[in-house]
Amino acid sequence: MAEKPKQGFWGLWNISFGFFGIQIGFALQNANMSRIFQSLGADLDNLSVLWIAAPLTGLLVQPIVGHLSDKTWLGKLGRRRPYFLAGAILAAIALLVMPQSTILWFSVAMLWILDASINISMEPFRAFVGDMLRKDQHSAGYAVQTAFIGAGAVVGSIFPFVMEQLNVSNVAPDGGIPDTVRYAFWFGGIMFLLSVLWTVFATEEYSPDEMAAFDGVASEEEATHTVRALAAKTFTSSMIWIAAGIAVILTVDQFGLEKEVYLLGALLAGYGVASIFAIILARGGRSNNMLSSIIGDFSGMPDLMKRLAVVQFFSWSALFIMWINTTPVVAQYVFGSADPQSAGYQEAGNWVGVMFTVYNGVAAVVALSLLPWLSAKIGKARTHIICLLCGAAGFASFFVVQDKNLLLISEIGIGIAWASILAMPYAILASSLPQRKLGTYMGLFNVFIVVPQLLVATVMGSIMKAFFPTEPIWTMAFAATVWVIAALAMLRVDAVLPKEPTLKVKVATS
């Protein structure tokens, strides 16, 4: 088989530059949506359910986009780039319209549109690295992508704070959004579109014939083996999923849980129903239908991917807890104001933007410096373990640090973990996946990013209301704990990885 050309610096730059704009939009969402919701009248207890758009759209959109992009070829526009472009246009519109919200339901609706659009653009970028780079450049490709993610997040997170320093009003008018946030979202929409356009025009994807020359032509049996395996399955596992969903729904009434937990039950039962239809279609010989392909590939994931999925599950649980709760925590415990309409709360919101800037800036630097060096010394899996433990320490420090400047030190540990979460699992995984299904598997891997976020969005509110109704600081304890669990789960990944060569240092002797 032929070898893909090795990409130089500008090739790596062009492949991932679009992620710079995507992450500006994503960072603006993460740092400001709780603030927007509360400014428009949302209660603290309802923040989790209002955020549910983010994981739910990712759960539905990314596997579908991944599957479709594997099968797309639009001539010069290519395979993945049509999705970059469509998502960027929709996201830019959402970012421009979002700050005009004056009522809560409209801002929630715009969050659904924004997050779905971000997912349409984001998912193919993961597969794009695998498409464009040879295997020995996968680690470098994902490191550069992580650096752009960090840089974009720095810009998106710090922008409202910069606006305030330029004397733009940071006061939330009655029933409105501060001008600092308004201008930041408009800037983000423009940068999102321009950055993605850079990658669209600066890269040229390999044609299906070229990809076949690089990776070989899959036989029909190889291409559809997961669907064939699905056709042989009984409906037993489907009924278990349905029963689990019904049990969760009944539990809501039995124990008086928050109503958003109904969604979790509905998703479990919905997957069971979908799998029944997928099995029926597979048995009917329709091996190329999307539903059977996605569910077949999900149930037939490689063992390494399953082990990494557990790590991702716990890793992203902590991140979603952080994005939802950092502003209320910092406002109450550092700035002494839990009232969203107060000047102190708005000041805390801007400072959280600074904190998020620090962890994202650290991630950008760590991705290009510490991660390559440390993974060469001790391996990718052990590097990820160390980074996750650094992040857990950062979350735990919120209990003892109540000075806003010292909290920036806490963000360093979180930034180290964030860099590794964005790079190490993908670097480990990319080389082990079949190229013909790279988009599908990357989309399915995202399931283990969004499912924990759904759990946080549906269950965390009930836990906090029952045990810590006025003490959001305990969410940081949950975040620290699940990152420790993720680090322990990573030991199972390390056990099945081939031993990597480590750097050897020669000592001069006289």
Disulfide bonds with the S-S distance in Angstrom:
none
